[in-house]
Protein backbone atom coordinates (compact mmCIF):
# COMPACT_ATOMS: atom_id res chain seq x y z
CA UNK A 1 0.00 0.00 0.00
CA UNK A 2 2.68 2.40 -1.13
CA UNK A 3 1.42 4.68 -3.94
CA UNK A 4 4.93 5.36 -5.34
CA UNK A 5 5.50 1.60 -5.71
CA UNK A 6 2.24 1.17 -7.62
CA UNK A 7 3.07 4.17 -9.79
CA UNK A 8 6.52 2.70 -10.50
CA UNK A 9 5.02 -0.67 -11.44
CA UNK A 10 2.52 1.01 -13.77
CA UNK A 11 5.28 3.12 -15.32
CA UNK A 12 7.63 0.15 -15.69
CA UNK A 13 5.25 -2.55 -16.88
CA UNK A 14 2.14 -0.62 -17.94
CA UNK A 15 -1.15 -0.43 -16.06
CA UNK A 16 -2.56 -2.80 -18.66
CA UNK A 17 -0.33 -5.56 -17.24
CA UNK A 18 -1.33 -5.23 -13.56
CA UNK A 19 -4.23 -6.82 -11.69
CA UNK A 20 -5.50 -6.64 -8.14
CA UNK A 21 -4.51 -9.71 -6.17
CA UNK A 22 -4.61 -10.97 -2.62
CA UNK A 23 -2.57 -13.43 -0.64
CA UNK A 24 -3.85 -16.77 0.55
CA UNK A 25 -6.06 -16.99 2.47
CA UNK A 26 -8.24 -14.70 0.42
CA UNK A 27 -8.67 -11.29 1.98
CA UNK A 28 -12.19 -9.95 2.26
CA UNK A 29 -14.11 -7.29 4.10
CA UNK A 30 -12.22 -4.18 5.19
CA UNK A 31 -8.81 -5.50 4.11
CA UNK A 32 -10.04 -6.06 0.56
CA UNK A 33 -11.82 -2.71 0.44
CA UNK A 34 -8.63 -0.95 1.59
CA UNK A 35 -6.72 -2.62 -1.26
CA UNK A 36 -9.31 -1.44 -3.79
CA UNK A 37 -9.30 2.07 -2.30
CA UNK A 38 -5.51 2.12 -2.39
CA UNK A 39 -5.51 1.53 -6.14
CA UNK A 40 -8.38 3.94 -6.80
CA UNK A 41 -6.73 6.69 -4.71
CA UNK A 42 -3.11 6.04 -5.74
CA UNK A 43 -2.78 8.92 -8.17
CA UNK A 44 -3.12 6.76 -11.27
CA UNK A 45 -5.65 7.92 -13.82
CA UNK A 46 -9.19 6.61 -13.40
CA UNK A 47 -8.69 4.61 -16.62
CA UNK A 48 -5.53 2.96 -15.23
CA UNK A 49 -7.26 2.14 -11.94
CA UNK A 50 -10.18 0.58 -13.84
CA UNK A 51 -7.76 -1.54 -15.85
CA UNK A 52 -6.08 -2.83 -12.66
CA UNK A 53 -9.34 -3.37 -10.76
CA UNK A 54 -11.48 -4.77 -13.56
CA UNK A 55 -10.56 -4.82 -17.24
CA UNK A 56 -7.18 -6.57 -17.10
CA UNK A 57 -8.43 -9.58 -15.14
CA UNK A 58 -11.49 -9.90 -17.40
CA UNK A 59 -9.24 -9.83 -20.47
CA UNK A 60 -6.81 -12.33 -18.96
CA UNK A 61 -9.63 -14.75 -18.13
CA UNK A 62 -11.41 -14.30 -21.45
CA UNK A 63 -14.41 -12.66 -19.82
CA UNK A 64 -14.31 -9.45 -21.86
CA UNK A 65 -17.36 -8.35 -23.77
CA UNK A 66 -16.97 -9.05 -27.50
C-alpha positions as a Python dict, from the first residue, in 0.01 Angstrom:
ca = {
    (1, 'X'): (0, 0, 0),
    (2, 'X'): (268, 240, -113),
    (3, 'X'): (142, 468, -394),
    (4, 'X'): (493, 536, -534),
    (5, 'X'): (550, 160, -571),
    (6, 'X'): (224, 117, -762),
    (7, 'X'): (307, 417, -979),
    (8, 'X'): (652, 270, -1050),
    (9, 'X'): (502, -67, -1144),
    (10, 'X'): (252, 101, -1377),
    (11, 'X'): (528, 312, -1532),
    (12, 'X'): (763, 15, -1569),
    (13, 'X'): (525, -255, -1688),
    (14, 'X'): (214, -62, -1794),
    (15, 'X'): (-115, -43, -1606),
    (16, 'X'): (-256, -280, -1866),
    (17, 'X'): (-33, -556, -1724),
    (18, 'X'): (-133, -523, -1356),
    (19, 'X'): (-423, -682, -1169),
    (20, 'X'): (-550, -664, -814),
    (21, 'X'): (-451, -971, -617),
    (22, 'X'): (-461, -1097, -262),
    (23, 'X'): (-257, -1343, -64),
    (24, 'X'): (-385, -1677, 55),
    (25, 'X'): (-606, -1699, 247),
    (26, 'X'): (-824, -1470, 42),
    (27, 'X'): (-867, -1129, 198),
    (28, 'X'): (-1219, -995, 226),
    (29, 'X'): (-1411, -729, 410),
    (30, 'X'): (-1222, -418, 519),
    (31, 'X'): (-881, -550, 411),
    (32, 'X'): (-1004, -606, 56),
    (33, 'X'): (-1182, -271, 44),
    (34, 'X'): (-863, -95, 159),
    (35, 'X'): (-672, -262, -126),
    (36, 'X'): (-931, -144, -379),
    (37, 'X'): (-930, 207, -230),
    (38, 'X'): (-551, 212, -239),
    (39, 'X'): (-551, 153, -614),
    (40, 'X'): (-838, 394, -680),
    (41, 'X'): (-673, 669, -471),
    (42, 'X'): (-311, 604, -574),
    (43, 'X'): (-278, 892, -817),
    (44, 'X'): (-312, 676, -1127),
    (45, 'X'): (-565, 792, -1382),
    (46, 'X'): (-919, 661, -1340),
    (47, 'X'): (-869, 461, -1662),
    (48, 'X'): (-553, 296, -1523),
    (49, 'X'): (-726, 214, -1194),
    (50, 'X'): (-1018, 58, -1384),
    (51, 'X'): (-776, -154, -1585),
    (52, 'X'): (-608, -283, -1266),
    (53, 'X'): (-934, -337, -1076),
    (54, 'X'): (-1148, -477, -1356),
    (55, 'X'): (-1056, -482, -1724),
    (56, 'X'): (-718, -657, -1710),
    (57, 'X'): (-843, -958, -1514),
    (58, 'X'): (-1149, -990, -1740),
    (59, 'X'): (-924, -983, -2047),
    (60, 'X'): (-681, -1233, -1896),
    (61, 'X'): (-963, -1475, -1813),
    (62, 'X'): (-1141, -1430, -2145),
    (63, 'X'): (-1441, -1266, -1982),
    (64, 'X'): (-1431, -945, -2186),
    (65, 'X'): (-1736, -835, -2377),
    (66, 'X'): (-1697, -905, -2750),
}
